[in-house]
Amino acid sequence: MEEKTIRQLLDEVKTPSYIFDTDEFARRAQLVRESFGEKTGLCFSIKANPFLLGCLPDTFDKIEVCSPGELTICQKTGADPSKIIFSGVNKTAEDVERAMEYGAGTFTAESFLHAELINNSAVKRGITVPVLVRVTGGSQFGMDEQDVIDLISRADEYKGIEFVGLHYFTGTQKRKPAVIEKELDYIADFADRLKAETGFDTKRIEYGTGLAVDYFKDNADELEQERLEAVSAKVREISQRFELTVEMGRFFAASCGYYLTRVMDVKTNCGINYAICDGGLNQLKYDGQIQGMQIPKILHIKNAEAYASHQEKWTLCGSLCTTADILARDVLFDSLEIGDTLVFCRTGAYSAMEGMAVFLSREMPLISLYSEKEGLSVLRHIIHTDIFNTPI
């Protein structure tokens, strides 16, 4: 989205707020599709940005849902339940019942307990549901190789489950293509081992690449496309052997987001210029940002025409009563003044969801979508968090 478009939208949105460019989101998904090929399925992990679910392009074959709340979002937006991969570590019997009642297309099993819960719910309904068994990457997620083998070996005991394949995701922000290539080889080799030891034929592999996004570099798009192309050959190779679905959230959504915050006060303390904004780290989060030491791309939209150009470095702070509330340090601006709007770019993934939303009982930001064809649509107005559900 161009800066002039954001300027035009300022009259329609209050700050603090997020605008998500759905045209850019669709473009990014198509970029991945072209790189990985038509045989590779694409899955959007909605935890990265559930606000995009209602405008999901047809490029996506699946959506990953990891909580009861995300399932509710799917229901409210009318998401196709057959596309849902119901995942996550803490599945209760009630969660599984809800997902199955809605018609979730695939379930993942992260433990023997999950397999039991999914099986019980399916048997009760007289149906059989597809299940992917998650293989651990050395964390609390998934199951050890031997446990996966033991579970698959007992497949006949689960009358309500059709074990169809494996789920594998180890983490995010992977910058080295060799790491992703190694993981793809690993999960393919483990599928071969399963075949040799149990006779199980792995039909599907759900793999999260964790491809990295560059938040603080001017040539971010170029770097990310290079990273994408570097792993495409291996992805295409594995997709020839299995029904491969690549699951990502950050890489699809990061570039489509803009966070708008207004300068409310300016001051100079101990020789440092401070701008106090109506947002803060409770609403804005960049992966890898520590105490504002790295500078993302920030657009400066003037509230009024400056009479004279005066460039200075500024430390941008939010509205929280903590010295940790630093959005960026030593950012060079031309005549920064009260009333100006600052637009933080590449905030389409996680940022709106990971902040300390209700700290200090500050408001939660307005959320809107924008496309060239549809214009601006507000999904959520500012939410005030100082209201108790019960009388004091």
C-alpha positions in Angstrom: 0.0 0.0 0.0 1.4 3.4 -1.0 2.0 6.2 1.4 -0.4 8.5 -0.4 -3.2 5.8 0.1 -2.5 5.8 3.9 -2.7 9.5 4.0 -6.1 9.4 2.3 -7.3 6.8 4.9 -6.3 8.9 7.9 -9.6 10.7 7.9 -11.4 7.3 8.2 -9.4 5.7 11.0 -8.5 6.7 14.4 -5.2 6.0 16.1 -3.9 3.7 17.4 -5.0 1.3 14.6 -3.9 -1.5 12.2 -4.6 -1.5 8.5 -4.1 -4.8 6.7 -3.7 -4.7 2.9 -5.5 -7.7 1.6 -4.1 -7.1 -2.0 -0.6 -7.5 -0.6 -1.7 -10.6 1.4 -3.0 -12.2 -1.8 0.1 -11.2 -3.7 2.4 -12.8 -1.1 0.4 -16.1 -1.2 0.6 -16.1 -5.0 4.4 -15.6 -4.8 4.8 -18.7 -2.6 2.4 -20.7 -4.9 4.5 -19.8 -8.0 7.7 -20.7 -6.2 6.6 -24.0 -4.7 4.5 -25.2 -7.6 0.9 -26.4 -8.0 1.5 -29.8 -6.4 2.4 -28.2 -3.1 -0.5 -27.3 -0.9 -0.5 -24.0 1.1 -1.8 -23.7 4.6 -2.3 -20.4 6.4 -1.6 -20.5 10.2 -4.3 -18.1 11.4 -2.5 -17.5 14.7 -0.3 -15.1 12.7 -3.3 -12.9 11.9 -6.9 -14.2 12.4 -8.3 -10.8 11.0 -7.3 -12.0 7.5 -9.4 -15.1 7.7 -12.5 -13.5 6.2 -10.5 -12.4 3.0 -8.5 -15.6 2.5 -7.6 -16.0 -1.2 -8.3 -19.2 -3.0 -4.5 -19.8 -3.1 -4.8 -21.4 0.3 -5.8 -25.1 0.5 -5.8 -25.3 4.3 -6.0 -23.2 7.4 -4.4 -24.2 10.7 -6.5 -23.7 13.8 -4.9 -24.1 17.2 -7.4 -23.0 19.9 -11.1 -22.9 20.7 -11.0 -19.1 20.1 -9.6 -19.6 16.6 -12.3 -22.2 15.9 -14.9 -19.6 17.0 -13.4 -17.1 14.6 -13.7 -19.7 11.8 -17.3 -20.2 12.6 -18.1 -16.5 12.8 -16.4 -15.8 9.4 -17.9 -18.8 7.7 -14.6 -20.5 7.0 -14.8 -23.7 5.0 -14.5 -26.4 7.8 -13.1 -28.9 5.3 -10.0 -26.8 5.0 -9.3 -26.7 8.8 -6.4 -28.6 10.3 -7.3 -28.6 14.0 -4.0 -28.5 15.8 -2.5 -27.4 19.1 -1.1 -29.0 22.2 -3.9 -28.5 24.6 -6.9 -30.2 23.1 -9.7 -31.1 25.5 -12.6 -33.5 24.8 -14.8 -30.4 24.5 -12.5 -28.8 21.9 -12.4 -31.9 19.8 -16.2 -32.3 20.0 -16.6 -28.7 18.8 -14.2 -29.1 15.9 -15.7 -32.4 14.8 -19.2 -31.0 15.1 -18.2 -28.1 12.9 -16.7 -30.5 10.3 -13.0 -29.9 10.7 -11.3 -31.7 7.8 -8.2 -32.9 9.6 -7.0 -33.3 13.1 -3.4 -33.5 14.5 -2.4 -35.8 17.4 0.4 -34.5 19.6 0.1 -37.3 22.1 -1.6 -40.6 22.8 -4.2 -38.6 24.7 -5.1 -36.6 21.6 -5.5 -39.8 19.6 -7.8 -41.2 22.2 -9.9 -38.0 22.4 -10.2 -37.8 18.6 -11.1 -41.4 18.3 -13.7 -41.3 21.0 -15.5 -38.4 19.4 -15.4 -39.9 15.9 -16.6 -43.4 17.1 -19.5 -41.7 18.9 -20.5 -40.1 15.6 -20.0 -43.3 13.6 -17.4 -41.6 11.4 -13.7 -41.8 10.6 -11.6 -38.7 10.6 -8.1 -38.0 9.0 -5.3 -37.6 11.5 -1.8 -36.3 11.1 0.6 -37.4 13.9 3.0 -34.6 14.9 6.6 -35.5 15.2 8.6 -33.5 17.8 11.4 -31.2 16.9 12.8 -31.4 20.4 10.3 -29.3 22.2 7.0 -29.8 24.1 5.3 -30.2 20.7 4.6 -33.5 19.0 5.8 -37.0 19.9 9.1 -38.8 19.9 9.8 -41.0 16.9 9.3 -44.2 18.9 6.0 -43.0 20.3 4.9 -42.2 16.8 5.9 -45.7 15.6 4.1 -47.2 18.6 0.9 -45.2 17.9 0.9 -46.1 14.2 1.5 -49.7 15.0 -1.7 -49.7 17.0 -3.7 -48.0 14.3 -6.3 -50.9 14.2 -7.3 -50.0 17.7 -8.6 -46.6 16.7 -11.8 -47.3 14.8 -12.6 -43.6 14.4 -9.2 -42.5 13.0 -7.6 -42.8 9.6 -3.9 -42.0 10.2 -3.0 -40.3 7.0 0.4 -38.8 7.6 2.8 -36.6 9.6 2.9 -33.1 10.9 6.3 -31.4 11.5 7.2 -27.9 12.6 10.2 -26.9 14.7 10.1 -23.1 14.9 10.1 -19.8 13.1 12.4 -17.2 11.6 14.7 -19.6 9.9 17.2 -17.7 7.8 19.3 -20.5 6.4 17.7 -22.5 3.6 19.9 -25.5 4.5 18.1 -25.8 7.8 14.7 -26.2 6.0 16.1 -28.6 3.4 17.5 -30.7 6.2 14.2 -30.8 8.0 12.3 -31.8 4.8 14.8 -34.6 4.2 14.4 -35.7 7.9 10.6 -36.0 7.8 10.7 -37.8 4.4 13.3 -40.2 5.8 11.2 -40.8 8.9 8.2 -41.6 6.7 10.4 -44.2 4.9 11.3 -45.6 8.3 7.6 -45.8 9.3 7.0 -47.8 6.1 9.8 -50.2 6.8 9.0 -50.8 10.4 5.2 -50.7 10.4 4.1 -51.0 6.8 2.4 -47.5 7.2 2.2 -45.6 4.0 2.5 -41.8 4.7 0.1 -40.1 2.3 0.4 -36.6 3.6 3.0 -34.4 5.2 2.2 -31.1 6.8 5.4 -29.1 7.2 6.0 -25.6 8.6 9.0 -24.1 7.0 9.3 -21.2 9.5 10.8 -19.0 6.7 12.2 -15.8 8.1 10.9 -12.3 7.6 13.2 -9.3 7.6 11.7 -6.5 9.6 14.6 -4.1 9.8 16.2 -4.2 6.3 15.5 -1.9 3.4 15.7 -4.7 0.9 13.4 -7.1 2.9 11.3 -8.2 0.0 14.4 -9.1 -2.1 15.9 -11.0 0.8 12.7 -12.9 1.5 12.2 -13.9 -2.1 15.8 -15.1 -2.4 15.1 -17.3 0.7 11.9 -18.6 -0.8 13.5 -19.5 -4.1 16.5 -21.2 -2.3 14.2 -23.8 -0.7 11.8 -24.2 -3.6 13.7 -27.1 -5.3 13.6 -29.2 -2.1 9.9 -28.4 -1.5 9.1 -29.5 -5.1 11.1 -32.6 -4.7 9.3 -33.7 -1.6 5.9 -32.8 -3.1 6.6 -35.4 -5.8 6.8 -38.2 -3.2 4.0 -37.1 -0.8 0.9 -34.9 -0.7 2.9 -32.0 0.9 1.3 -29.0 2.4 3.5 -26.1 3.5 2.2 -24.3 6.6 3.2 -20.7 7.3 1.8 -17.6 8.9 4.5 -14.9 9.3 5.9 -15.2 5.8 2.4 -14.9 4.2 1.1 -12.0 6.3 4.0 -9.8 7.6 4.3 -7.5 4.7 0.6 -6.6 4.5 0.3 -4.8 7.9 0.5 -1.1 8.9 0.3 0.1 12.5 -0.7 3.8 12.9 0.0 5.8 16.0 -0.2 9.5 16.7 2.4 11.7 18.3 0.8 13.1 21.5 3.7 14.9 23.1 7.3 15.8 22.4 10.1 16.7 24.9 13.9 16.6 25.3 15.3 14.9 28.4 19.1 14.8 29.0 19.8 15.7 25.4 17.5 12.9 24.0 14.4 13.8 22.0 11.4 11.8 23.0 8.1 11.5 21.2 5.2 10.1 23.2 2.7 8.1 21.0 -0.8 7.0 21.7 0.2 3.4 20.9 3.0 1.4 22.5 4.6 -2.0 22.9 1.2 -3.3 24.3 0.0 -3.1 20.7 3.1 -3.3 18.5 5.6 -6.1 18.4 8.4 -6.9 16.0 10.1 -10.3 16.4 13.7 -9.6 17.5 13.1 -6.1 18.6 14.7 -5.3 22.0 14.3 -1.9 23.7 13.7 -0.3 20.3 17.4 -0.8 19.2 16.5 -1.8 15.7 14.6 0.5 13.3 11.8 -0.8 11.1 10.4 1.1 8.2 8.4 4.0 9.6 6.4 6.5 7.5 6.0 10.0 8.8 2.8 11.7 8.0 2.6 15.4 8.9 -0.4 16.8 10.7 0.3 20.2 9.2 2.8 21.7 6.7 6.2 22.4 8.4 7.4 26.0 8.0 11.1 24.9 8.1 12.8 21.6 7.6 14.6 20.4 10.8 16.0 16.9 10.9 16.6 15.4 14.3 16.9 11.9 15.9 14.0 10.8 18.0 13.3 8.0 20.5 9.7 6.9 20.0 7.8 5.8 23.2 4.4 4.5 23.9 1.8 5.3 26.5 2.7 2.7 29.2 4.2 3.6 32.6 7.4 1.6 32.0 10.8 2.5 30.6 10.5 -0.6 28.5 7.9 1.0 26.3 10.3 2.0 23.5 9.2 1.5 19.9 12.4 2.7 18.2 15.5 4.7 19.1 17.5 7.3 17.2 15.0 7.5 14.3 15.7 10.5 12.0 12.6 12.6 11.3 12.1 15.9 9.5 10.2 18.3 11.9 8.4 15.7 14.0 5.6 17.4 15.9 2.5 16.8 18.1 -0.3 15.5 16.0 1.9 13.8 13.3 1.1 10.2 12.5 3.8 7.5 12.4 3.1 4.3 10.4 5.1 1.2 11.3 5.3 -1.1 8.3 5.5 -4.9 8.0 3.2 -5.5 11.0 0.8 -7.9 9.4 1.9 -11.0 11.3 1.6 -11.6 15.1 2.1 -7.9 16.0 -1.6 -7.2 16.6 -1.9 -10.5 18.6 1.3 -10.7 20.6 1.3 -7.3 22.4 0.5 -7.0 26.1 -3.0 -6.0 25.1 -4.5 -4.9 28.4 -1.5 -3.7 30.3 -2.3 -0.5 32.1 -5.9 -0.9 31.0 -5.1 0.9 27.7 -7.4 0.5 24.7 -7.0 -2.1 22.1 -6.4 -0.7 18.6 -8.9 -0.3 15.8 -8.5 -3.0 13.1 -9.4 -2.5 9.4 -8.8 -4.1 6.0 -8.0 -2.3 2.8 -8.1 -3.4 -0.8 -8.0 -1.2 -4.0 -11.3 -2.7 -5.1 -13.2 -2.7 -1.8 -11.6 0.3 -0.1 -11.4 0.4 3.7 -13.6 -1.7 6.0 -13.4 -1.6 9.8 -13.4 -5.1 11.4 -13.1 -3.9 15.0 -13.4 -0.5 16.6 -11.2 0.5 19.5 -11.9 -1.6 22.6 -11.6 0.0 26.0 -10.3 -2.4 28.6 -11.1 -0.5 31.7 -14.6 -2.1 32.0 -15.3 -4.8 34.6 -17.6 -7.6 33.7 -19.0 -7.6 37.2 -19.9 -4.7 39.5 -17.1 -3.5 41.8 
